[in-house]
């Protein structure tokens, strides 16, 4: 059975409360339930993490090296600032898909640059919770060919 980790970055614990007009009304718990349901339907084991700390994201990536087949990551604001998370993904050599609930390319100028995207197999942005499901679907497809 393929194993995938999902990493929710900073402030995603506030889903449903923080800027619902941008991020939607779904809570993190509800999002995680949808992710687990999709994984179960596809026969994929999924572990989910959320942290507001950059170093913890790096630890999660590093600790799962050699243990998982893929990563879905929403680095939140670290998307635009974290060379360290970029380097962790690059060094782990685990196929990774970057996802965002909102369309980061249609937002403020500073949000339009991802320091993570070039070390990921792809990026999905702007589809709300479907970004995670589309990311999982793409990653599962990629993993099935390797």
LOGU-600931 format. One record per residue: residue in one letter; x, y, z of N, C-alpha, C, CB in turn. Coordinates in Angstrom, 3 decimals. Glycine has a CB too. Example, Ala and Ser with C-alpha at 12.3 -4.5 7.8 and 13.67 -1.06 7.14 Angstrom:
residues 2
(r a (13.190 -5.690 7.800) (12.300 -4.500 7.800) (13.200 -3.300 7.800) (11.308 -4.473 9.046))
(r s (12.850 -2.250 7.080) (13.670 -1.060 7.140) (12.900 0.030 7.870) (14.084 -0.598 5.725))
end
This chain:
residues 146
(r x (0.846 -1.180 0.000) (0.000 0.000 0.000) (0.895 1.249 0.000) (-0.964 -0.005 1.231))
(r x (0.600 2.170 -0.883) (1.345 3.425 -0.950) (1.044 4.267 0.297) (0.985 4.212 -2.247))
(r x (2.064 4.999 0.750) (1.926 5.864 1.912) (2.237 7.299 1.502) (2.858 5.402 3.067))
(r x (1.353 8.202 1.878) (1.501 9.625 1.568) (1.306 10.409 2.848) (0.488 10.085 0.469))
(r x (2.134 11.435 3.030) (1.892 12.357 4.139) (1.358 13.667 3.572) (3.193 12.597 4.974))
(r x (0.491 14.274 4.338) (-0.052 15.588 4.020) (0.433 16.526 5.114) (-1.635 15.571 3.917))
(r x (1.060 17.611 4.700) (1.568 18.593 5.655) (0.837 19.908 5.433) (3.111 18.782 5.511))
(r x (0.108 20.332 6.471) (-0.547 21.639 6.469) (0.363 22.597 7.235) (-1.996 21.572 7.112))
(r x (0.710 23.710 6.622) (1.598 24.670 7.243) (0.878 25.665 8.139) (2.352 25.401 6.193))
(r x (1.535 26.807 8.373) (1.055 27.773 9.356) (-0.330 28.332 9.047) (2.025 28.899 9.457))
(r x (-1.076 28.485 10.111) (-2.406 29.086 10.139) (-3.502 28.221 9.524) (-2.367 30.390 9.431))
(r x (-3.149 27.064 9.001) (-4.191 26.200 8.450) (-5.049 25.594 9.551) (-3.570 25.091 7.606))
(r x (-4.570 25.645 10.788) (-5.402 25.240 11.927) (-6.582 26.200 12.106) (-4.557 25.188 13.222))
(r x (-6.520 27.355 11.447) (-7.582 28.357 11.561) (-8.595 28.291 10.421) (-6.977 29.734 11.610))
(r x (-8.519 27.235 9.614) (-9.483 27.105 8.518) (-10.911 27.166 9.049) (-9.258 25.787 7.752))
(r x (-11.743 27.821 8.278) (-13.138 27.996 8.671) (-13.361 29.258 9.475) (-13.604 26.811 9.462))
(r x (-12.282 29.800 10.043) (-12.364 31.010 10.859) (-11.616 32.157 10.174) (-11.787 30.754 12.275))
(r x (-10.399 31.876 9.730) (-9.539 32.896 9.125) (-9.946 33.132 7.669) (-8.050 32.475 9.209))
(r x (-10.336 34.342 7.360) (-10.668 34.763 6.001) (-11.462 33.709 5.222) (-9.402 35.095 5.252))
(r x (-12.650 33.367 5.679) (-13.433 32.341 4.979) (-13.746 32.717 3.525) (-14.733 32.089 5.728))
(r x (-13.740 34.002 3.215) (-13.978 34.431 1.837) (-12.810 34.040 0.920) (-14.201 35.952 1.789))
(r x (-11.644 33.812 1.493) (-10.469 33.399 0.724) (-10.267 31.888 0.824) (-9.210 34.140 1.220))
(r x (-10.347 31.347 2.058) (-9.979 29.955 2.308) (-11.163 29.013 2.470) (-9.136 29.881 3.526))
(r x (-12.373 29.552 2.502) (-13.561 28.718 2.635) (-13.986 28.547 4.091) (-13.312 27.362 2.012))
(r x (-15.110 27.910 4.272) (-15.695 27.736 5.601) (-15.402 26.373 6.217) (-17.180 27.937 5.528))
(r x (-14.792 25.490 5.441) (-14.467 24.161 5.928) (-13.372 24.237 6.988) (-14.031 23.255 4.770))
(r x (-13.541 23.500 8.071) (-12.515 23.470 9.120) (-11.400 22.501 8.732) (-13.133 23.064 10.486))
(r x (-10.280 22.594 9.426) (-9.173 21.675 9.174) (-9.609 20.232 9.440) (-7.954 22.041 10.053))
(r x (-10.369 20.035 10.487) (-10.867 18.686 10.799) (-11.694 18.138 9.643) (-11.710 18.702 12.091))
(r x (-12.572 18.954 9.096) (-13.414 18.521 7.977) (-12.561 18.260 6.723) (-14.499 19.589 7.676))
(r x (-11.581 19.116 6.486) (-10.674 18.904 5.353) (-9.931 17.584 5.507) (-9.670 20.070 5.233))
(r x (-9.412 17.342 6.705) (-8.681 16.092 6.952) (-9.567 14.867 6.747) (-8.112 16.085 8.369))
(r x (-10.824 14.970 7.148) (-11.764 13.866 6.933) (-11.948 13.588 5.445) (-13.122 14.182 7.581))
(r x (-12.044 14.648 4.636) (-12.179 14.487 3.184) (-10.922 13.848 2.585) (-12.450 15.853 2.514))
(r x (-9.761 14.275 3.061) (-8.493 13.717 2.584) (-8.418 12.230 2.926) (-7.288 14.478 3.202))
(r x (-8.745 11.875 4.156) (-8.698 10.465 4.578) (-9.698 9.620 3.787) (-8.987 10.345 6.089))
(r x (-10.873 10.163 3.563) (-11.906 9.452 2.789) (-11.390 9.169 1.379) (-13.229 10.281 2.728))
(r x (-10.786 10.165 0.750) (-10.259 9.984 -0.603) (-9.142 8.945 -0.604) (-9.745 11.323 -1.169))
(r x (-8.260 9.037 0.363) (-7.168 8.064 0.461) (-7.675 6.646 0.602) (-6.276 8.397 1.630))
(r x (-8.675 6.486 1.435) (-9.257 5.146 1.650) (-9.864 4.611 0.357) (-10.336 5.189 2.763))
(r x (-10.581 5.490 -0.361) (-11.184 5.088 -1.639) (-10.121 4.646 -2.641) (-12.007 6.243 -2.228))
(r x (-8.954 5.262 -2.583) (-7.880 4.970 -3.533) (-6.910 3.903 -3.025) (-7.118 6.236 -3.847))
(r x (-7.126 3.401 -1.811) (-6.253 2.377 -1.256) (-4.884 2.899 -0.883) (-6.107 1.260 -2.226))
(r x (-4.846 4.133 -0.411) (-3.597 4.788 -0.025) (-3.648 5.130 1.454) (-3.348 6.064 -0.874))
(r x (-2.572 4.829 2.161) (-2.468 5.199 3.573) (-2.006 6.653 3.659) (-1.481 4.249 4.339))
(r x (-2.723 7.449 4.452) (-2.398 8.872 4.573) (-2.210 9.245 6.037) (-3.503 9.743 3.935))
(r x (-1.103 9.913 6.314) (-0.860 10.512 7.630) (-0.872 12.017 7.438) (0.507 10.021 8.265))
(r x (-1.520 12.716 8.363) (-1.697 14.158 8.224) (-1.055 14.884 9.397) (-3.189 14.516 8.124))
(r x (-0.352 15.953 9.061) (0.310 16.801 10.058) (-0.092 18.254 9.831) (1.861 16.643 9.988))
(r x (-0.135 19.016 10.903) (-0.291 20.467 10.809) (0.629 21.085 11.834) (-1.778 20.915 11.034))
(r x (1.368 22.085 11.403) (2.216 22.826 12.327) (2.379 24.253 11.845) (3.585 22.149 12.478))
(r x (2.562 25.127 12.792) (2.827 26.525 12.477) (4.322 26.825 12.433) (2.151 27.425 13.493))
(r x (5.147 25.804 12.637) (6.587 26.010 12.790) (7.375 25.458 11.602) (7.072 25.358 14.076))
(r x (8.194 26.304 11.043) (9.017 25.936 9.890) (9.905 24.732 10.194) (9.880 27.122 9.457))
(r x (10.586 24.756 11.317) (11.483 23.661 11.684) (10.749 22.339 11.820) (12.193 23.983 12.978))
(r x (9.531 22.370 12.310) (8.740 21.138 12.454) (8.385 20.572 11.086) (7.453 21.405 13.270))
(r x (8.081 21.437 10.134) (7.800 20.967 8.768) (9.028 20.254 8.213) (7.391 22.153 7.839))
(r x (10.195 20.844 8.427) (11.446 20.241 7.965) (11.665 18.901 8.658) (12.642 21.187 8.228))
(r x (11.407 18.841 9.960) (11.538 17.579 10.705) (10.602 16.504 10.147) (11.244 17.807 12.199))
(r x (9.367 16.868 9.862) (8.393 15.902 9.339) (8.878 15.341 8.004) (6.997 16.561 9.172))
(r x (9.354 16.215 7.140) (9.860 15.761 5.840) (11.045 14.824 6.048) (10.273 16.968 4.951))
(r x (11.999 15.249 6.854) (13.217 14.454 7.084) (12.916 13.114 7.751) (14.201 15.239 7.945))
(r x (12.041 13.117 8.744) (11.714 11.898 9.480) (10.969 10.875 8.623) (10.883 12.242 10.696))
(r x (10.355 11.334 7.556) (9.591 10.428 6.694) (10.369 9.958 5.469) (8.326 11.102 6.247))
(r x (11.605 10.410 5.342) (12.461 9.980 4.238) (12.647 8.461 4.306) (13.841 10.711 4.287))
(r x (12.356 7.790 3.199) (12.482 6.341 3.161) (11.298 5.599 3.757) (13.714 5.936 3.871))
(r x (10.332 6.331 4.295) (9.170 5.706 4.936) (7.876 5.923 4.156) (9.007 6.245 6.339))
(r x (7.850 6.973 3.336) (6.633 7.284 2.589) (6.961 7.385 1.105) (5.990 8.599 3.098))
(r x (5.902 7.272 0.315) (6.065 7.319 -1.141) (5.866 8.712 -1.713) (5.098 6.369 -1.795))
(r x (5.157 9.575 -0.987) (4.884 10.905 -1.511) (4.449 11.876 -0.429) (3.829 10.830 -2.577))
(r x (4.494 13.160 -0.801) (4.112 14.239 0.110) (3.176 15.195 -0.613) (5.362 14.993 0.643))
(r x (2.130 15.588 0.085) (1.304 16.732 -0.293) (1.620 17.803 0.735) (-0.257 16.378 -0.338))
(r x (1.993 18.992 0.282) (2.327 20.049 1.229) (1.644 21.354 0.857) (3.836 20.249 1.293))
(r x (1.027 21.957 1.856) (0.565 23.336 1.759) (1.437 24.108 2.739) (-1.000 23.486 2.082))
(r x (2.518 24.714 2.255) (3.439 25.388 3.164) (2.923 26.724 3.698) (4.738 25.609 2.473))
(r x (1.700 27.106 3.309) (1.172 28.379 3.777) (2.110 29.512 3.403) (0.952 28.349 5.289))
(r x (2.282 30.450 4.311) (3.138 31.611 4.051) (4.596 31.240 3.833) (3.040 32.584 5.193))
(r x (5.005 30.064 4.310) (6.390 29.630 4.080) (6.659 29.372 2.595) (6.690 28.361 4.892))
(r x (5.611 29.240 1.806) (5.754 29.084 0.360) (6.661 30.166 -0.207) (4.380 29.128 -0.328))
(r x (6.499 31.371 0.319) (7.136 32.558 -0.248) (8.435 32.935 0.454) (6.184 33.718 -0.192))
(r x (8.785 32.197 1.517) (9.926 32.635 2.325) (10.928 31.547 2.688) (9.428 33.241 3.568))
(r x (10.567 30.268 2.561) (11.387 29.233 3.173) (12.274 28.456 2.200) (10.508 28.284 3.883))
(r x (13.508 28.861 2.156) (14.511 28.094 1.417) (14.773 26.787 2.166) (15.836 28.915 1.240))
(r x (14.645 26.809 3.485) (14.893 25.610 4.303) (13.899 24.493 3.979) (14.812 25.959 5.799))
(r x (12.628 24.809 3.816) (11.640 23.791 3.450) (11.920 23.301 2.031) (10.192 24.354 3.562))
(r x (12.262 24.204 1.146) (12.642 23.831 -0.224) (13.787 22.818 -0.199) (13.053 25.085 -1.039))
(r x (14.815 23.129 0.586) (15.976 22.250 0.658) (15.633 20.897 1.287) (17.086 22.921 1.451))
(r x (14.716 20.887 2.249) (14.290 19.619 2.866) (13.588 18.741 1.839) (13.351 19.880 4.073))
(r x (12.722 19.334 1.031) (12.026 18.574 -0.013) (13.038 18.051 -1.033) (10.949 19.455 -0.716))
(r x (13.936 18.907 -1.449) (14.953 18.510 -2.422) (15.814 17.364 -1.882) (15.840 19.712 -2.785))
(r x (16.239 17.481 -0.641) (17.103 16.481 -0.038) (16.420 15.163 0.262) (17.675 17.016 1.205))
(r x (15.132 15.221 0.544) (14.400 13.989 0.886) (14.166 13.098 -0.324) (13.065 14.334 1.523))
(r x (14.130 13.703 -1.494) (13.907 12.948 -2.728) (12.599 12.140 -2.688) (15.085 12.010 -2.980))
(r x (11.577 12.748 -2.120) (10.240 12.157 -2.073) (9.365 12.969 -3.021) (9.650 12.145 -0.600))
(r x (8.690 12.341 -3.984) (7.810 13.103 -4.874) (6.816 13.933 -4.056) (7.056 12.152 -5.836))
(r x (6.787 15.220 -4.352) (5.995 16.166 -3.565) (5.137 17.024 -4.478) (6.907 17.055 -2.702))
(r x (3.888 17.241 -4.044) (2.984 18.150 -4.741) (2.653 19.287 -3.788) (1.683 17.415 -5.229))
(r x (2.848 20.508 -4.264) (2.496 21.711 -3.493) (1.044 22.057 -3.798) (3.449 22.922 -3.837))
(r x (0.268 22.306 -2.743) (-1.142 22.673 -2.927) (-1.464 23.938 -2.142) (-2.072 21.517 -2.485))
(r x (-2.446 24.660 -2.656) (-2.953 25.861 -1.979) (-4.456 25.936 -2.188) (-2.253 27.156 -2.510))
(r x (-5.156 26.317 -1.159) (-6.605 26.481 -1.252) (-6.968 27.644 -2.174) (-7.208 26.705 0.141))
(r x (-6.260 28.758 -2.009) (-6.533 29.938 -2.833) (-5.583 29.949 -4.027) (-6.386 31.249 -1.999))
(r x (-5.933 30.753 -5.013) (-5.060 30.911 -6.177) (-3.987 31.931 -5.816) (-5.869 31.361 -7.452))
(r x (-2.813 31.440 -5.450) (-1.749 32.343 -4.987) (-1.299 33.301 -6.088) (-0.551 31.534 -4.485))
(r x (-1.557 32.953 -7.342) (-1.131 33.792 -8.459) (-2.114 34.922 -8.752) (-0.949 32.946 -9.697))
(r x (-3.256 34.897 -8.082) (-4.257 35.950 -8.253) (-4.372 36.817 -7.002) (-5.618 35.337 -8.589))
(r x (-3.399 36.669 -6.106) (-3.434 37.400 -4.831) (-2.364 38.480 -4.804) (-3.241 36.436 -3.645))
(r x (-2.001 38.919 -3.628) (-1.004 39.971 -3.492) (0.293 39.556 -4.191) (-0.744 40.285 -2.001))
(r x (1.024 40.536 -4.649) (2.256 40.272 -5.413) (3.220 39.348 -4.657) (2.962 41.592 -5.740))
(r x (3.378 39.567 -3.354) (4.337 38.765 -2.593) (3.933 37.297 -2.497) (4.495 39.336 -1.204))
(r x (2.653 37.001 -2.703) (2.184 35.613 -2.641) (2.346 34.871 -3.966) (0.731 35.582 -2.224))
(r x (2.754 35.565 -4.998) (2.813 34.969 -6.342) (4.112 34.217 -6.617) (2.638 36.044 -7.381))
(r x (5.025 34.234 -5.688) (6.288 33.529 -5.854) (6.341 32.357 -4.886) (7.487 34.478 -5.632))
(r x (6.616 31.171 -5.431) (6.796 29.989 -4.598) (8.257 29.580 -4.647) (5.877 28.824 -5.060))
(r x (8.880 29.507 -3.478) (10.244 29.012 -3.387) (10.278 27.488 -3.359) (10.928 29.576 -2.148))
(r x (9.116 26.872 -3.300) (8.976 25.431 -3.158) (8.703 24.750 -4.506) (7.855 25.113 -2.174))
(r x (7.989 25.426 -5.381) (7.438 24.805 -6.595) (8.466 24.100 -7.466) (6.753 25.842 -7.413))
(r x (9.648 24.650 -7.587) (10.612 24.063 -8.527) (11.193 22.729 -8.063) (11.735 25.029 -8.762))
(r x (10.999 22.368 -6.801) (11.466 21.065 -6.324) (10.302 20.087 -6.118) (12.244 21.232 -5.014))
(r x (9.120 20.504 -6.547) (7.931 19.652 -6.477) (7.623 19.110 -7.868) (6.711 20.438 -5.908))
(r x (6.890 18.001 -7.905) (6.495 17.450 -9.200) (5.371 18.273 -9.823) (6.057 15.987 -9.049))
(r x (4.689 19.074 -9.005) (3.630 19.922 -9.515) (3.062 20.803 -8.426) (2.536 19.088 -10.131))
(r x (2.238 21.756 -8.848) (1.567 22.668 -7.920) (0.112 22.792 -8.350) (2.268 24.074 -7.887))
(r x (-0.776 22.749 -7.360) (-2.201 22.926 -7.608) (-2.687 24.024 -6.670) (-3.003 21.585 -7.395))
(r x (-3.318 25.027 -7.247) (-3.657 26.224 -6.496) (-5.003 26.768 -6.939) (-2.573 27.286 -6.661))
(r x (-5.832 27.132 -5.961) (-7.035 27.876 -6.283) (-8.329 27.099 -6.331) (-6.853 28.510 -7.545))
(r x (-8.323 25.838 -5.948) (-9.527 25.026 -6.037) (-10.121 24.680 -4.681) (-9.230 23.769 -6.782))
(r x (-9.790 25.467 -3.654) (-10.296 25.184 -2.323) (-9.838 23.807 -1.872) (-11.825 25.279 -2.293))
(r x (-10.721 23.085 -1.188) (-10.322 21.757 -0.706) (-10.017 20.801 -1.852) (-11.415 21.167 0.174))
(r x (-10.587 21.069 -3.000) (-10.313 20.228 -4.169) (-8.834 20.285 -4.554) (-11.185 20.667 -5.360))
(r x (-8.126 21.348 -4.165) (-6.690 21.402 -4.444) (-5.991 20.205 -3.821) (-6.078 22.714 -3.917))
(r x (-6.380 19.849 -2.604) (-5.781 18.691 -1.945) (-6.156 17.392 -2.660) (-6.219 18.629 -0.477))
(r x (-7.422 17.267 -3.027) (-7.894 16.051 -3.695) (-7.236 15.922 -5.072) (-9.443 16.064 -3.831))
(r x (-7.158 17.015 -5.814) (-6.494 16.989 -7.120) (-5.005 16.677 -6.955) (-6.682 18.339 -7.853))
(r x (-4.393 17.237 -5.929) (-2.993 16.951 -5.653) (-2.766 15.487 -5.326) (-2.502 17.810 -4.516))
(r x (-3.642 14.933 -4.510) (-3.549 13.509 -4.179) (-3.747 12.640 -5.414) (-4.580 13.141 -3.112))
(r x (-4.737 12.995 -6.209) (-5.002 12.229 -7.418) (-3.786 12.248 -8.363) (-6.245 12.785 -8.133))
(r x (-3.184 13.405 -8.534) (-1.990 13.518 -9.382) (-0.827 12.727 -8.794) (-1.588 14.993 -9.553))
(r x (-0.615 12.847 -7.491) (0.503 12.156 -6.857) (0.313 10.642 -6.927) (0.654 12.606 -5.397))
(r x (-0.888 10.173 -6.671) (-1.171 8.739 -6.753) (-0.912 8.235 -8.172) (-2.635 8.443 -6.332))
(r x (-1.305 9.006 -9.165) (-1.059 8.642 -10.555) (0.439 8.547 -10.849) (-1.715 9.658 -11.490))
(r x (1.187 9.520 -10.381) (2.641 9.526 -10.572) (3.277 8.318 -9.878) (3.256 10.842 -10.030))
(r x (2.838 8.052 -8.647) (3.403 6.942 -7.897) (3.080 5.590 -8.513) (2.908 6.980 -6.484))
(r x (1.954 5.493 -9.187) (1.561 4.219 -9.787) (2.402 3.888 -11.017) (0.087 4.250 -10.163))
(r x (3.117 4.855 -11.549) (3.967 4.618 -12.710) (5.422 4.395 -12.331) (3.866 5.777 -13.665))
(r x (5.723 4.507 -11.035) (7.126 4.342 -10.596) (7.320 2.994 -9.924) (7.538 5.477 -9.626))
end
